[in-house]
Amino acid sequence: MAELKVSIVSADQEVWSGKAKQIIARTLVGEIGILAGHEPILAILGTGEVRVTTIDGELITATADDGFLSVDNNNVTVVARNAELVSQG
């Protein structure tokens, strides 16, 4: 099964990184869902949650604002001025 390599970072630290089945994030034009094999994309983040479902089915939730989301070759990078882990598990 294909998987995503996800990294969520804020201006001063890495908030979370790992392998995932999917990621959902809020952009300026609404929520976007990313699965393995997604076309390359660069999107501007809106203020809201970033939800990551890990390979093991664990749900990771972080808040993020003022940044962007990049997808390329199953690598997803969320870069935000402010990002914070809300829940893990």
Secondary structure as GFF3:
##gff-version 3
##sequence-region A 1 89
A	DSSP	beta_strand	4	9	.	.	.	ID=ss1
A	DSSP	beta_strand	14	27	.	.	.	ID=ss2
A	DSSP	beta_strand	30	35	.	.	.	ID=ss3
A	DSSP	beta_strand	41	54	.	.	.	ID=ss4
A	DSSP	beta_strand	59	72	.	.	.	ID=ss5
A	DSSP	beta_strand	75	88	.	.	.	ID=ss6
###
